[in-house]
Amino acid sequence: MGIYENHILPHVINLCCGLKPIRRQRQKLVPEASGRILEVGMGTGLNMPYYDPDRVEVIYGLEPNERSCEMAAGPIGDSGLKVDMIGLDGQEIPLENNSVDTVVLTYTLCTIPDAHKAMTEMRRVLRPGGRLLFSEHGKAPDAAVRKWQDRLNPMWKVIGGGCNLNRDIPDLIKSGGFKIEALDEMYLPGPKFAAYTYWGSAG
């Protein structure tokens, strides 16, 4: 990775994904995770304060960016939870079939190059009856906003480390073989082109 991707971008993402509206989304979702947990795109560990220690057996944290993994060490240590870091992205999950109870996916699906393959891998490792918990920004319902998302996306991907503004999150989740069980969606505070958020659970 270059200087920007490995030294500057993790700090930018940490700042943007740690804003108050996104922290609130994490607070809604992450405490529901239980058992053997796979967090796809752990980043700098922004979800760590929200896990319920009484419900967590182990967390497998997938994160391909070395600097982000280093930055996550502090929150992981503060949590006191057992975390095994895996330096890969969601397209390649080195876990056995049906081996995790919960998959946590927060503000990650936008950046995975082959999102369909990643969802298929998540489905593979999730046990029958397990849950996928997700909160992701993506394609807006308003035509005018979508137009701007499509216009800005090529430039946004470059400065955002591969982040896409206009992915259809529910369709991507279903493409991996998941059935969405609960879904909420709305614009979070912020620029509309980057603020439409989907969250809920799937199995």
Backbone as ProteinMPNN parsed JSONL, in Angstrom:
{"seq_chain_A": "MGIYENHILPHVINLCCGLKPIRRQRQKLVPEASGRILEVGMGTGLNMPYYDPDRVEVIYGLEPNERSCEMAAGPIGDSGLKVDMIGLDGQEIPLENNSVDTVVLTYTLCTIPDAHKAMTEMRRVLRPGGRLLFSEHGKAPDAAVRKWQDRLNPMWKVIGGGCNLNRDIPDLIKSGGFKIEALDEMYLPGPKFAAYTYWGSAG", "coords_chain_A": {"N_chain_A": [[0.835, -1.198, 0.0], [0.351, 2.336, -0.579], [1.634, 5.481, 0.739], [-0.557, 7.196, 1.288], [-2.795, 5.381, 1.435], [-2.037, 3.685, 3.552], [-1.221, 5.244, 5.685], [-2.441, 7.762, 5.891], [-5.17, 7.55, 5.075], [-6.393, 5.623, 6.959], [-6.647, 7.234, 9.261], [-8.339, 9.249, 8.371], [-10.666, 7.787, 7.781], [-11.171, 6.773, 10.315], [-11.858, 9.123, 11.654], [-14.132, 10.051, 10.195], [-15.89, 7.842, 10.349], [-16.271, 7.758, 12.998], [-17.962, 9.733, 13.753], [-20.696, 11.344, 15.493], [-23.446, 10.618, 14.615], [-22.939, 8.153, 13.365], [-21.768, 6.716, 15.392], [-24.003, 6.376, 16.991], [-25.457, 4.599, 15.426], [-23.826, 2.347, 15.629], [-24.12, 1.826, 18.335], [-26.763, 0.963, 18.412], [-26.664, -1.485, 17.169], [-24.351, -3.216, 17.58], [-24.289, -4.236, 20.306], [-26.034, -6.381, 20.154], [-24.708, -8.529, 19.112], [-23.449, -11.846, 19.534], [-21.834, -14.735, 21.039], [-19.609, -16.552, 18.985], [-18.095, -14.301, 17.047], [-17.849, -12.726, 13.92], [-16.337, -9.944, 12.725], [-16.444, -8.05, 9.966], [-14.226, -6.096, 8.29], [-12.923, -4.606, 10.436], [-11.483, -2.307, 10.85], [-10.344, 0.494, 12.652], [-11.172, -0.337, 15.084], [-13.582, 0.756, 16.011], [-16.015, -0.317, 16.761], [-15.569, -1.675, 19.11], [-16.109, -0.618, 21.804], [-18.807, -1.125, 22.094], [-19.578, -3.766, 22.185], [-21.16, -6.323, 24.079], [-19.755, -7.608, 26.845], [-20.649, -9.833, 28.258], [-21.868, -11.375, 26.41], [-20.128, -12.147, 24.479], [-18.034, -14.554, 23.052], [-15.741, -14.909, 21.392], [-14.122, -12.692, 19.123], [-13.586, -12.522, 15.738], [-11.642, -10.568, 13.833], [-11.667, -9.17, 10.752], [-9.483, -7.403, 8.742], [-7.817, -5.728, 6.273], [-5.998, -3.604, 6.193], [-2.921, -2.63, 7.375], [-2.141, -0.495, 9.052], [-4.583, 0.295, 10.141], [-5.151, -1.972, 11.649], [-3.136, -1.756, 13.572], [-3.97, 0.59, 14.846], [-6.312, -0.33, 15.927], [-5.524, -1.803, 18.079], [-5.479, -0.485, 20.567], [-8.306, 0.099, 21.312], [-9.125, -2.595, 21.311], [-7.56, -3.727, 23.369], [-8.506, -2.189, 25.521], [-11.079, -3.168, 25.712], [-11.001, -5.708, 26.814], [-11.836, -8.055, 25.683], [-11.668, -11.214, 23.94], [-9.985, -11.208, 20.993], [-9.266, -12.146, 17.748], [-7.254, -11.145, 15.261], [-7.446, -10.958, 11.736], [-5.696, -10.579, 8.866], [-7.056, -9.998, 6.348], [-9.405, -9.244, 3.667], [-13.04, -9.09, 3.28], [-13.568, -10.748, 1.129], [-12.239, -13.054, 1.399], [-12.357, -15.368, 3.713], [-10.892, -16.999, 6.238], [-12.18, -19.128, 7.771], [-13.983, -21.931, 9.13], [-16.822, -23.605, 7.589], [-20.046, -22.683, 8.775], [-19.207, -21.702, 11.286], [-19.402, -19.454, 12.912], [-21.442, -17.42, 15.083], [-22.503, -14.877, 14.858], [-22.332, -12.328, 12.413], [-20.861, -9.23, 12.013], [-21.279, -6.25, 10.324], [-20.314, -3.235, 9.507], [-20.321, -0.26, 7.874], [-18.623, -1.096, 5.794], [-19.18, -2.684, 3.569], [-19.321, -1.048, 1.41], [-16.751, -0.73, 0.462], [-15.547, -3.148, -0.27], [-14.118, -4.844, -2.946], [-15.258, -7.06, -4.49], [-18.219, -7.374, -3.674], [-20.368, -9.155, -3.729], [-19.142, -11.699, -3.649], [-18.008, -11.491, -1.124], [-20.303, -11.405, 0.516], [-21.274, -13.948, 0.04], [-19.249, -15.466, 1.206], [-19.558, -14.688, 3.884], [-22.072, -15.775, 4.405], [-21.416, -18.463, 4.169], [-19.742, -18.983, 6.416], [-21.389, -18.433, 8.548], [-23.367, -19.907, 10.99], [-26.278, -22.104, 10.717], [-29.223, -20.471, 11.644], [-27.819, -18.402, 12.73], [-26.953, -14.836, 12.891], [-26.692, -12.001, 10.77], [-25.646, -8.811, 11.385], [-26.058, -5.537, 10.374], [-25.01, -2.267, 9.303], [-24.96, 0.101, 6.943], [-23.943, 2.53, 4.548], [-25.414, 3.714, 1.457], [-27.013, 3.411, -1.733], [-29.259, 5.979, -2.464], [-32.798, 6.744, -2.091], [-33.867, 8.835, -3.541], [-34.102, 10.324, -6.703], [-32.643, 12.595, -7.508], [-30.584, 12.723, -5.635], [-29.352, 10.266, -6.078], [-28.361, 10.722, -8.614], [-26.283, 12.517, -8.104], [-24.731, 10.858, -6.498], [-23.887, 8.951, -8.383], [-22.423, 10.605, -10.113], [-20.359, 11.541, -8.459], [-19.109, 9.264, -7.585], [-16.805, 7.973, -8.945], [-14.606, 9.714, -8.303], [-14.86, 9.786, -5.549], [-14.3, 7.144, -4.814], [-11.553, 7.041, -5.195], [-10.471, 8.885, -3.312], [-11.576, 7.855, -1.053], [-10.582, 5.342, -0.481], [-11.598, 3.234, -2.026], [-14.262, 3.289, -1.432], [-17.681, 3.111, -2.22], [-20.423, 5.101, -3.177], [-22.947, 4.411, -4.068], [-24.007, 1.82, -3.823], [-26.407, -0.821, -3.804], [-27.5, -1.772, -0.983], [-29.381, -3.614, 0.392], [-29.93, -5.41, -1.773], [-27.37, -6.436, -2.293], [-26.833, -7.806, 0.095], [-28.822, -9.779, 0.016], [-27.964, -11.078, -2.239], [-25.968, -12.751, -1.435], [-27.216, -14.918, -0.379], [-28.625, -14.428, 1.905], [-31.508, -13.803, 3.962], [-33.268, -10.977, 4.605], [-34.25, -9.937, 7.747], [-34.933, -7.815, 9.395], [-35.205, -4.385, 8.679], [-34.221, -1.082, 8.55], [-34.123, 2.271, 7.294], [-32.696, 5.415, 6.426], [-31.806, 8.912, 5.946], [-28.875, 9.846, 7.505], [-27.641, 12.553, 9.559], [-25.766, 14.866, 7.645], [-23.931, 15.195, 4.482], [-26.16, 14.501, 1.884], [-25.545, 12.781, -0.251], [-23.822, 10.937, 0.781], [-25.02, 9.876, 2.978], [-27.223, 8.192, 3.183], [-28.551, 5.502, 4.879], [-28.695, 2.05, 5.635], [-29.871, -0.327, 7.93], [-29.984, -3.252, 10.027], [-30.935, -6.685, 10.384], [-30.117, -9.995, 9.238], [-30.554, -13.382, 8.122]], "CA_chain_A": [[0.0, 0.0, 0.0], [1.088, 3.57, -0.605], [1.616, 6.312, 1.943], [-1.919, 7.672, 1.553], [-3.674, 4.286, 1.84], [-1.646, 3.007, 4.782], [-0.866, 6.137, 6.783], [-3.358, 8.899, 5.994], [-6.551, 7.109, 4.948], [-6.972, 5.071, 8.188], [-7.013, 8.311, 10.185], [-9.513, 9.922, 7.794], [-11.811, 6.898, 7.982], [-11.433, 6.736, 11.756], [-12.544, 10.363, 12.002], [-15.466, 10.105, 9.571], [-16.736, 6.749, 10.841], [-16.455, 7.944, 14.435], [-18.853, 10.862, 14.006], [-21.781, 11.013, 16.428], [-24.553, 9.839, 14.039], [-22.516, 6.782, 13.086], [-21.619, 6.066, 16.701], [-25.346, 5.971, 17.425], [-25.792, 3.381, 14.686], [-23.07, 1.256, 16.229], [-24.745, 1.55, 19.634], [-28.002, 0.223, 18.188], [-26.457, -2.767, 16.511], [-23.259, -4.077, 18.039], [-24.571, -4.989, 21.528], [-26.824, -7.583, 19.87], [-23.826, -9.609, 18.675], [-23.211, -12.811, 20.614], [-21.137, -15.977, 20.732], [-18.432, -16.428, 18.124], [-18.474, -13.164, 16.21], [-16.97, -12.298, 12.843], [-16.515, -8.559, 12.307], [-15.835, -7.864, 8.649], [-13.8, -4.701, 8.197], [-12.851, -4.082, 11.795], [-10.947, -0.956, 10.811], [-9.557, 0.935, 13.801], [-11.771, -0.836, 16.324], [-14.622, 1.67, 16.487], [-17.146, -1.057, 17.351], [-15.194, -2.394, 20.318], [-16.765, -0.199, 23.052], [-20.241, -1.413, 22.104], [-19.847, -5.185, 22.398], [-21.556, -6.711, 25.428], [-18.789, -8.654, 27.228], [-21.338, -11.023, 28.753], [-22.422, -12.118, 25.272], [-19.075, -12.417, 23.496], [-17.072, -15.641, 23.28], [-14.539, -14.484, 20.687], [-14.366, -11.883, 17.938], [-12.627, -12.63, 14.647], [-11.667, -9.273, 13.171], [-11.056, -9.103, 9.422], [-9.073, -6.049, 8.371], [-6.619, -5.848, 5.433], [-5.093, -2.463, 6.29], [-2.01, -2.854, 8.507], [-2.182, 0.639, 9.974], [-5.852, 0.215, 10.869], [-4.986, -3.028, 12.667], [-2.327, -1.19, 14.652], [-4.802, 1.552, 15.566], [-7.352, -1.072, 16.636], [-4.967, -2.485, 19.255], [-5.89, 0.223, 21.774], [-9.681, -0.26, 21.661], [-9.228, -4.021, 21.626], [-7.007, -3.907, 24.706], [-9.405, -1.579, 26.505], [-12.33, -3.934, 25.819], [-10.815, -6.924, 27.594], [-12.439, -9.18, 24.984], [-10.774, -12.042, 23.141], [-10.085, -10.818, 19.586], [-8.267, -12.694, 16.836], [-7.212, -10.329, 14.053], [-7.14, -11.658, 10.49], [-5.307, -9.523, 7.944], [-7.629, -10.198, 5.023], [-10.68, -8.565, 3.518], [-14.206, -9.958, 3.353], [-13.668, -11.678, 0.006], [-11.476, -14.256, 1.744], [-12.555, -15.547, 5.151], [-10.264, -18.284, 6.547], [-12.876, -19.81, 8.853], [-14.73, -23.106, 8.694], [-18.252, -23.469, 7.346], [-20.962, -22.713, 9.932], [-18.353, -21.63, 12.478], [-19.648, -18.258, 13.727], [-22.833, -17.2, 15.483], [-22.917, -13.539, 14.431], [-21.465, -11.531, 11.557], [-21.079, -7.793, 12.173], [-20.87, -5.575, 9.096], [-20.631, -1.822, 9.694], [-19.613, 0.71, 7.03], [-17.564, -1.894, 5.18], [-19.61, -3.271, 2.299], [-19.093, -0.056, 0.354], [-15.353, -0.719, -0.001], [-15.064, -4.464, -0.696], [-14.206, -4.863, -4.411], [-16.263, -8.033, -4.927], [-19.135, -7.429, -2.53], [-21.175, -10.378, -3.814], [-18.323, -12.806, -3.145], [-17.871, -11.305, 0.324], [-21.549, -11.811, 1.167], [-21.338, -15.41, -0.046], [-18.338, -15.978, 2.225], [-20.192, -14.482, 5.196], [-23.133, -16.78, 4.502], [-20.771, -19.772, 4.35], [-19.19, -19.19, 7.756], [-22.424, -18.223, 9.556], [-24.086, -21.151, 11.275], [-27.734, -22.036, 10.572], [-29.83, -19.796, 12.785], [-27.021, -17.249, 13.123], [-27.449, -13.539, 12.44], [-25.878, -10.936, 10.218], [-26.043, -7.477, 11.837], [-25.427, -4.63, 9.414], [-25.333, -0.849, 9.144], [-24.16, 0.465, 5.78], [-24.47, 3.61, 3.706], [-25.501, 3.274, 0.076], [-27.869, 4.019, -2.75], [-30.357, 6.766, -1.918], [-34.063, 6.522, -2.803], [-34.258, 10.019, -4.3], [-33.418, 10.348, -7.996], [-31.67, 13.693, -7.571], [-29.424, 12.337, -4.822], [-28.674, 9.169, -6.782], [-27.626, 11.311, -9.726], [-25.041, 13.026, -7.547], [-23.922, 9.711, -6.09], [-23.262, 8.372, -9.573], [-21.441, 11.555, -10.614], [-19.232, 11.692, -7.545], [-18.552, 7.98, -7.165], [-15.422, 7.689, -9.386], [-13.652, 10.492, -7.519], [-15.02, 9.377, -4.146], [-13.598, 5.876, -4.631], [-10.115, 7.306, -5.125], [-10.102, 9.523, -2.05], [-12.158, 7.101, 0.058], [-10.026, 3.999, -0.344], [-12.455, 2.249, -2.678], [-15.638, 3.433, -0.954], [-18.702, 3.4, -3.214], [-21.57, 5.828, -2.634], [-24.215, 4.071, -4.699], [-24.323, 0.388, -3.811], [-27.731, -1.217, -3.317], [-27.114, -2.625, 0.152], [-30.246, -4.791, 0.576], [-29.738, -6.376, -2.851], [-26.088, -7.108, -2.1], [-26.971, -8.764, 1.195], [-29.62, -10.908, -0.471], [-27.225, -11.793, -3.284], [-25.128, -13.75, -0.782], [-28.035, -16.003, 0.152], [-29.254, -14.023, 3.155], [-32.874, -13.298, 3.995], [-33.321, -9.843, 5.519], [-35.281, -10.135, 8.764], [-35.33, -6.492, 9.886], [-34.519, -3.369, 7.881], [-34.57, 0.331, 8.675], [-33.302, 3.087, 6.397], [-32.94, 6.853, 6.508], [-30.639, 9.77, 5.836], [-28.255, 10.338, 8.723], [-27.158, 13.928, 9.382], [-24.571, 14.973, 6.827], [-24.196, 15.342, 3.046], [-27.112, 13.462, 1.492], [-24.976, 11.811, -1.186], [-23.063, 9.924, 1.527], [-25.647, 9.714, 4.292], [-28.371, 7.279, 3.258], [-28.058, 4.362, 5.654], [-29.538, 0.872, 5.832], [-29.396, -1.144, 9.047], [-30.91, -4.285, 10.468], [-30.39, -8.033, 10.565], [-30.451, -10.984, 8.217], [-30.17, -14.719, 8.518]], "C_chain_A": [[0.871, 1.249, 0.0], [0.962, 4.342, 0.691], [0.199, 6.758, 2.291], [-2.79, 6.553, 2.115], [-3.329, 3.73, 3.215], [-1.365, 3.945, 5.943], [-1.832, 7.302, 6.974], [-4.812, 8.429, 6.01], [-7.119, 6.49, 6.228], [-7.402, 6.142, 9.186], [-8.247, 9.066, 9.69], [-10.765, 9.089, 8.039], [-12.184, 6.83, 9.455], [-12.212, 7.965, 12.212], [-13.972, 10.362, 11.472], [-16.407, 9.043, 10.141], [-16.919, 6.787, 12.352], [-17.332, 9.125, 14.773], [-20.087, 10.414, 14.789], [-22.927, 10.234, 15.788], [-24.184, 8.39, 13.764], [-22.268, 6.027, 14.386], [-22.971, 5.587, 17.213], [-25.8, 4.699, 16.705], [-25.073, 2.175, 15.274], [-23.698, 0.845, 17.565], [-26.026, 0.741, 19.49], [-27.735, -1.238, 17.873], [-25.52, -3.711, 17.25], [-23.58, -4.827, 19.338], [-25.384, -6.257, 21.312], [-25.96, -8.77, 19.46], [-23.525, -10.549, 19.832], [-22.435, -14.015, 20.093], [-19.835, -15.753, 20.003], [-18.785, -15.416, 17.03], [-17.412, -12.922, 15.145], [-17.302, -10.845, 12.531], [-15.735, -8.343, 11.022], [-15.513, -6.383, 8.468], [-13.738, -4.051, 9.563], [-12.29, -2.672, 11.842], [-10.098, -0.652, 12.035], [-10.194, 0.557, 15.133], [-12.893, 0.019, 16.879], [-15.825, 0.953, 17.096], [-16.834, -1.613, 18.738], [-15.901, -1.924, 21.59], [-18.21, -0.656, 23.181], [-20.572, -2.89, 22.231], [-20.207, -5.428, 23.859], [-20.639, -7.852, 25.88], [-19.443, -9.93, 27.752], [-21.858, -11.901, 27.623], [-21.359, -12.604, 24.297], [-18.19, -13.573, 23.943], [-15.724, -15.268, 22.658], [-14.967, -13.634, 19.496], [-13.237, -12.141, 16.947], [-12.721, -11.337, 13.849], [-10.935, -9.302, 11.84], [-10.73, -7.661, 9.085], [-7.782, -6.126, 7.565], [-5.604, -4.731, 5.612], [-4.234, -2.571, 7.551], [-2.088, -1.724, 9.531], [-3.474, 0.644, 10.779], [-5.784, -0.843, 11.962], [-4.177, -2.515, 13.851], [-3.157, -0.235, 15.505], [-5.897, 0.856, 16.374], [-6.841, -1.7, 17.932], [-5.403, -1.816, 20.556], [-7.308, -0.107, 22.189], [-9.858, -1.731, 22.004], [-8.707, -4.291, 23.031], [-7.914, -3.348, 25.781], [-10.658, -2.422, 26.734], [-12.205, -5.14, 26.734], [-11.388, -8.163, 26.934], [-11.378, -9.958, 24.209], [-11.007, -11.714, 21.673], [-8.934, -11.445, 18.818], [-8.323, -11.89, 15.545], [-6.766, -11.169, 12.862], [-6.89, -10.599, 9.428], [-5.768, -9.741, 6.523], [-8.916, -9.406, 4.916], [-11.818, -9.584, 3.447], [-14.359, -10.924, 2.203], [-13.017, -13.017, 0.322], [-11.545, -14.43, 3.252], [-12.022, -16.926, 5.537], [-10.864, -18.947, 7.783], [-13.685, -20.96, 8.278], [-16.191, -22.76, 8.395], [-19.021, -23.511, 8.667], [-20.231, -22.55, 11.269], [-18.567, -20.393, 13.334], [-21.136, -18.084, 13.975], [-23.384, -15.868, 14.984], [-21.871, -12.967, 13.49], [-21.844, -10.072, 11.743], [-20.468, -7.081, 10.977], [-21.277, -4.106, 9.206], [-19.72, -0.954, 8.835], [-18.381, 0.086, 6.362], [-17.923, -2.353, 3.778], [-19.382, -2.326, 1.125], [-17.705, -0.17, -0.266], [-14.862, -2.056, -0.538], [-15.212, -4.573, -2.214], [-15.264, -5.823, -4.953], [-17.232, -8.267, -3.774], [-19.993, -8.686, -2.543], [-20.405, -11.57, -3.256], [-18.181, -12.71, -1.622], [-19.128, -11.756, 1.054], [-21.7, -13.331, 1.137], [-20.43, -16.058, 0.991], [-18.93, -15.813, 3.634], [-21.294, -15.509, 5.435], [-22.54, -18.153, 4.802], [-20.338, -20.004, 5.783], [-20.241, -19.017, 8.859], [-23.213, -19.515, 9.756], [-25.578, -20.995, 10.968], [-28.368, -21.435, 11.829], [-29.029, -18.61, 13.282], [-27.542, -15.96, 12.495], [-26.339, -12.691, 11.825], [-26.461, -9.616, 10.71], [-25.318, -6.466, 10.964], [-25.918, -3.194, 9.575], [-24.39, -0.317, 8.081], [-24.781, 1.655, 5.068], [-24.503, 3.141, 2.258], [-26.468, 4.075, -0.754], [-29.069, 4.725, -2.121], [-31.642, 6.526, -2.717], [-34.469, 7.666, -3.716], [-33.421, 10.138, -5.569], [-32.347, 11.433, -8.063], [-30.411, 13.366, -6.784], [-28.644, 11.227, -5.511], [-27.844, 9.698, -7.95], [-26.276, 11.846, -9.255], [-24.136, 11.901, -7.062], [-23.176, 9.115, -7.279], [-22.182, 9.297, -10.14], [-20.173, 11.561, -9.769], [-18.48, 10.39, -7.293], [-17.133, 7.719, -7.672], [-14.365, 8.436, -8.578], [-13.662, 10.054, -6.051], [-14.259, 8.085, -3.869], [-12.101, 6.083, -4.463], [-9.738, 7.872, -3.765], [-10.589, 8.735, -0.835], [-11.679, 5.675, 0.168], [-10.9, 2.913, -0.932], [-13.905, 2.321, -2.263], [-16.56, 3.816, -2.112], [-19.909, 4.057, -2.548], [-22.903, 5.186, -2.993], [-24.533, 2.581, -4.737], [-25.704, 0.146, -3.205], [-27.523, -2.247, -2.203], [-28.053, -3.807, 0.349], [-30.066, -5.841, -0.513], [-28.42, -7.133, -2.707], [-26.165, -8.151, -0.988], [-27.738, -9.992, 0.733], [-28.871, -11.722, -1.516], [-26.32, -12.879, -2.708], [-25.894, -14.91, -0.195], [-28.695, -15.681, 1.474], [-30.716, -13.628, 2.93], [-32.923, -12.175, 5.037], [-34.514, -9.995, 6.455], [-35.814, -8.811, 9.308], [-34.529, -5.46, 9.111], [-35.098, -1.993, 8.182], [-33.665, 1.105, 7.734], [-33.697, 4.546, 6.526], [-31.654, 7.6, 6.172], [-30.142, 10.107, 7.235], [-27.863, 11.801, 8.501], [-25.853, 13.947, 8.598], [-24.926, 15.151, 5.372], [-25.058, 14.18, 2.543], [-26.492, 12.394, 0.598], [-24.211, 10.699, -0.472], [-23.767, 9.475, 2.799], [-26.803, 8.735, 4.345], [-27.892, 5.935, 3.812], [-29.134, 3.286, 5.797], [-28.996, 0.112, 7.04], [-30.455, -2.14, 9.456], [-30.201, -5.603, 10.649], [-30.875, -8.943, 9.442], [-29.981, -12.347, 8.702], [-30.194, -15.668, 7.322]], "O_chain_A": [[1.99, 1.234, 0.512], [0.275, 3.919, 1.622], [-0.202, 6.705, 3.453], [-3.447, 6.731, 3.14], [-4.223, 3.345, 3.968], [-1.278, 3.491, 7.084], [-2.02, 7.775, 8.095], [-5.595, 8.858, 6.857], [-8.258, 6.805, 6.573], [-8.407, 5.979, 9.879], [-9.095, 9.473, 10.484], [-11.799, 9.614, 8.453], [-13.364, 6.829, 9.806], [-13.112, 7.868, 13.047], [-14.914, 10.64, 12.214], [-17.582, 9.316, 10.387], [-17.63, 5.959, 12.922], [-17.45, 9.495, 15.941], [-20.469, 9.244, 14.747], [-23.362, 9.244, 16.377], [-25.018, 7.497, 13.911], [-22.532, 4.827, 14.468], [-23.069, 4.511, 17.803], [-26.445, 3.835, 17.299], [-25.659, 1.1, 15.4], [-23.791, -0.342, 17.878], [-26.342, -0.079, 20.352], [-28.498, -2.119, 18.269], [-25.861, -4.865, 17.511], [-23.17, -5.981, 19.467], [-25.426, -7.12, 22.189], [-26.436, -9.906, 19.462], [-23.363, -10.112, 20.971], [-22.384, -14.281, 18.892], [-19.052, -14.872, 20.359], [-19.661, -15.657, 16.2], [-16.217, -12.915, 15.44], [-18.421, -10.54, 12.118], [-14.508, -8.444, 11.003], [-16.402, -5.531, 8.49], [-14.422, -3.06, 9.819], [-12.585, -1.917, 12.769], [-9.235, -1.444, 12.412], [-9.803, 1.067, 16.184], [-13.137, 0.015, 18.085], [-16.575, 1.553, 17.867], [-17.752, -1.986, 19.468], [-16.272, -2.769, 22.405], [-18.783, -0.582, 24.268], [-21.744, -3.24, 22.371], [-19.632, -4.818, 24.761], [-20.737, -8.958, 25.349], [-18.838, -11.0, 27.689], [-22.245, -13.046, 27.854], [-21.653, -13.385, 23.392], [-17.666, -13.578, 25.057], [-14.692, -15.311, 23.327], [-16.043, -13.834, 18.933], [-12.063, -11.993, 17.286], [-13.76, -11.042, 13.258], [-9.712, -9.444, 11.805], [-11.602, -6.794, 9.137], [-6.753, -6.543, 8.096], [-4.449, -4.892, 5.218], [-4.759, -2.6, 8.664], [-2.1, -1.972, 10.737], [-3.464, 0.964, 11.968], [-6.294, -0.642, 13.064], [-4.5, -2.809, 15.002], [-3.062, -0.245, 16.732], [-6.356, 1.385, 17.387], [-7.636, -2.087, 18.789], [-5.67, -2.501, 21.543], [-7.518, -0.554, 23.317], [-10.646, -2.078, 22.884], [-9.346, -5.007, 23.802], [-8.079, -3.959, 26.837], [-11.235, -2.396, 27.821], [-13.181, -5.553, 27.36], [-11.427, -9.225, 27.556], [-10.324, -9.421, 23.868], [-12.107, -11.92, 21.16], [-7.77, -11.294, 19.19], [-9.314, -11.941, 14.818], [-5.842, -11.976, 12.959], [-7.78, -9.805, 9.124], [-4.966, -9.677, 5.591], [-9.464, -8.949, 5.92], [-11.588, -10.79, 3.542], [-15.186, -11.833, 2.27], [-13.215, -13.997, -0.396], [-10.866, -13.718, 3.992], [-12.643, -17.933, 5.195], [-10.148, -19.286, 8.725], [-14.028, -20.968, 7.096], [-16.721, -21.761, 8.882], [-18.685, -24.283, 9.566], [-20.592, -23.182, 12.261], [-17.96, -20.287, 14.399], [-21.975, -18.533, 13.194], [-24.579, -15.742, 14.719], [-20.67, -13.098, 13.729], [-23.018, -9.716, 11.642], [-19.297, -7.278, 10.653], [-22.447, -3.768, 9.021], [-18.507, -0.916, 9.037], [-17.283, 0.644, 6.364], [-17.064, -2.405, 2.899], [-19.264, -2.764, -0.019], [-17.503, 0.251, -1.405], [-13.833, -2.089, -1.213], [-16.318, -4.412, -2.73], [-16.079, -5.434, -5.789], [-17.092, -9.217, -3.004], [-20.314, -9.227, -1.484], [-20.948, -12.358, -2.482], [-18.228, -13.721, -0.921], [-19.042, -12.414, 2.091], [-22.193, -13.93, 2.093], [-20.786, -17.074, 1.587], [-18.808, -16.707, 4.471], [-21.429, -16.045, 6.535], [-23.093, -18.916, 5.594], [-20.535, -21.094, 6.321], [-20.001, -19.419, 9.998], [-23.667, -20.132, 8.792], [-26.091, -19.876, 10.958], [-28.068, -21.859, 12.946], [-29.489, -17.878, 14.158], [-28.456, -15.986, 11.671], [-25.205, -12.673, 12.304], [-27.636, -9.331, 10.48], [-24.097, -6.529, 10.825], [-27.069, -2.943, 9.93], [-23.175, -0.283, 8.277], [-26.005, 1.773, 4.993], [-23.72, 2.277, 1.864], [-26.706, 5.257, -0.508], [-29.805, 4.127, -1.337], [-31.582, 6.147, -3.887], [-35.329, 7.489, -4.579], [-32.193, 10.063, -5.525], [-31.268, 11.212, -8.612], [-29.303, 13.691, -7.209], [-27.413, 11.246, -5.526], [-26.762, 9.187, -8.237], [-25.256, 11.656, -9.917], [-22.915, 11.98, -7.198], [-21.986, 8.812, -7.191], [-21.141, 8.825, -10.596], [-19.06, 11.583, -10.294], [-17.337, 10.412, -6.835], [-16.302, 7.27, -6.882], [-13.343, 7.859, -8.209], [-12.618, 9.966, -5.405], [-13.643, 7.941, -2.814], [-11.456, 5.384, -3.682], [-8.795, 7.398, -3.133], [-10.085, 8.917, 0.273], [-12.311, 4.868, 0.849], [-10.949, 1.798, -0.411], [-14.709, 1.496, -2.697], [-16.259, 4.726, -2.885], [-20.359, 3.622, -1.488], [-23.893, 5.396, -2.293], [-25.269, 2.135, -5.617], [-26.114, 0.799, -2.245], [-27.387, -3.442, -2.465], [-27.569, -4.933, 0.467], [-30.048, -7.037, -0.22], [-28.361, -8.334, -2.969], [-25.623, -9.249, -1.119], [-27.345, -11.121, 1.028], [-29.113, -12.92, -1.664], [-25.948, -13.819, -3.412], [-25.303, -15.797, 0.421], [-29.27, -16.566, 2.108], [-31.097, -13.181, 1.848], [-32.65, -12.405, 6.215], [-35.649, -10.161, 6.007], [-36.994, -8.696, 9.641], [-33.327, -5.625, 8.903], [-36.305, -1.773, 8.082], [-32.566, 0.653, 7.41], [-34.868, 4.876, 6.711], [-30.57, 7.019, 6.119], [-30.908, 10.602, 8.061], [-27.765, 12.238, 7.354], [-24.95, 13.149, 8.851], [-26.107, 15.25, 5.039], [-24.721, 13.015, 2.754], [-26.872, 11.225, 0.678], [-23.975, 9.638, -1.05], [-23.176, 8.768, 3.615], [-27.324, 8.46, 5.426], [-26.963, 5.32, 3.289], [-30.306, 3.572, 6.043], [-27.784, -0.074, 7.157], [-31.652, -1.922, 9.268], [-29.027, -5.652, 11.016], [-31.893, -8.691, 8.797], [-29.122, -12.45, 9.578], [-29.895, -16.853, 7.468]]}, "name": "protein", "num_of_chains": 1, "seq": "MGIYENHILPHVINLCCGLKPIRRQRQKLVPEASGRILEVGMGTGLNMPYYDPDRVEVIYGLEPNERSCEMAAGPIGDSGLKVDMIGLDGQEIPLENNSVDTVVLTYTLCTIPDAHKAMTEMRRVLRPGGRLLFSEHGKAPDAAVRKWQDRLNPMWKVIGGGCNLNRDIPDLIKSGGFKIEALDEMYLPGPKFAAYTYWGSAG"}
